[in-house]
Amino acid sequence: MTVESILRPAPEVVLIGFAEALRHAGGHVTADRTQAYLRAVAALDAGVTTDVYWAGRATLCAGPDDIRRYDEVFAAWFSGAVPTGSRSRQPQAPSVAQAALDGSETDGAKEGSDLLCAAASDADVLRHRDVADLSVAERAELAQLFATLRPRAALRRSARRRPTHTGEIDPRRTLRAQLRQVGEPGRVFHRRRSVRPRRVVLLVDVSGSMAPYADSLLRLAHAVTQAMPRQVDVFTVGTRLTHLTRAMRQRDCERALLTAGDTVPDWSGGTRLGETLKAFLDLWGQRGMARRAVVVVCSDGWERGDATLLGEQMQRLSRLTHRVVWMNPHRGKVGYQPVQAGIAAALPYVDDLVAGHSLAAFAELLEMVADA
């Protein structure tokens, strides 16, 4: 049996099944990698074994250590159809004439280069790992990688106009210049609407179902607040609504998290998104904080209270804001469907439903917010 015959009935189903099998075998296969695999096969030829093999190897393998596992799963899934010559070989070092005073310096440089490459590869893999699956040591390493995030402010056009060399004509300044010259032809002045940073509001779910992600989400909130201290507000939602902006404005992240831990009274409790969202809109959002802002809800959508109330409050929120983004950590997992009562009630009023399970997903969210 060949790859062509296997893929003939339903190629997408077979390819997704192969990616799922690789994930169950221990490969670091995410939803983004699966979609990249499907696009790569579509760009090549699904009827050619070599194209299917190399498309998966380029998109589904996180590093050299995954190649052996990939070959085994590929052979099992496609009935032993592994292209010849696909086994990885160690590249030979180029022959370069060098003169050194002693051998210790050269050996030390080579060893340092190997360690640097290994550290870079591990960091890249860690960026795409699910936060909930990390060990204590990996979480500590991931906390250091949050410094690599580069939040950018979302900009909006202001009602004020400023003088520019191009743009629409400024009639007031132009007429005043004409009057000063007693009607003689003079310079034509221009103006353009200026831009202002758009407010960003983060609503972080700290209930029991979100406990594996709460620490990373607050680190994300701290990074955004440090980049835009006057345009960002942070709240935690659970059984209560807690305003954490002042704590997140502390420069040291660990101190900010300690302050947040002392401030939030409902860690790992239940989830009443409808009630807490209503409290936010009544006390802060309706008065101006949410108007024309980008609101990011970080939650898995499990609602302990009335889902109808959540839908009503999400409708209120969508009318006030410029954009509503719902970041769900389970969105990045293969086979996820938004069928929970809370997320199903909120989804009609959400502009973007994005993944929030890894550092790479956080970086994509920041880019989406900046471009909103």
C-alpha positions, 0 to 999 in steps of 0.5 A: 500500500502506498501513500497515494492510495492511503490519501486518496479517500480523504487526505485531510482526515488522514494527515490530521490523524497522522499528526494526532498519532505523532502527538500521542507518541510524544511529539510536540504537535500543536494545532498551529503545527498541524495547520502548517503541515496541511498547508505545506502538503497542499503547496506540494503534492499529496500524491508524492510520498517524499513531499508528504514526508518532508512537509511533515518533518519540516512542520511537525518536528520541534527538533532533531530529537523528534526525527527518529520518533517521526520516522517510526510513526510515519512508517507505521501510519503509512504502511512503511512508506519512509523515503530512502535517504531521509535518515538524519546524518551528522554534518561534517565540519568543514576543513579549515586551516587554523593556527592556535597557541594551544588546543584548549582555546579551540576546544572551549570555543567548540564546546561553548558553541554546542552548548549555545545551540542546544540552549537556543533549541530548548528555548524554542521548543519551550516557547511552544509547549503547553504551560500546563504540562511543564515541570517546576524547572521548565516553568522557572525557565519559561518565566525568564523567557517572558522578557523576550515578549515585545508588547506594542501599543494599539493606536487609534485616530484621535479627534484632535488634528495636528499641523503636517506638511501633507493631508487635508487643508487647514482652513483656519490657519490658511485664512489667518495667513492670508489676512496677515498678508492683506489678501496676497497669495501665501502658504497653504497649511495642512493638518491631519488627525493624530493618533493616540494609544488605545486602552487595553483591558485584561480580564484574567480567570483565576478559577480552579480550572485555570489554575495551571495557567494563572501564573503565566497569564499574570506574567503576561499581564505584567509584561503588557502593563510595563510596556504601556503603564497608562493604557492597560488595566488588569482584573482577575475574575472568578467568584469575585472581581479584583482590580490588579492594575496597581500591583502589575505596575510594580517593576519587579515581576516576582514582587508584582505576583506576590502582591497579586497573591495577597490581593486576590481572595478567590484563587482556584475557586469557582467561576462566575463570569457573568456576575463578575463581568456585570460588576466590571461593566457597572463599576468601570466599563460603562463609565469609560474604561471599556469604551473604544478599548481592546478587552482580552478575556483570558478564560476557558469558558467554564461557567458555574453561574447562569450562562444566559447572564454571561451572554447578556453581559458580553453583548453589553461589552461588545457594544462598548469596546472596539474589539473583544478577544477571548483567549482560551488555553484549550483553543490550541489543542487538537480537536477542541470545540467551544461547546461549554455553556459559558464560551458558547453563550459568549462566542456570538459577541467575541471578535477573535477566539485565540489560543492561550496555552504557550508563550508563542500563543501569547506573542501572537495575541500581543501582535493581534492586540497591537494591530486591532 
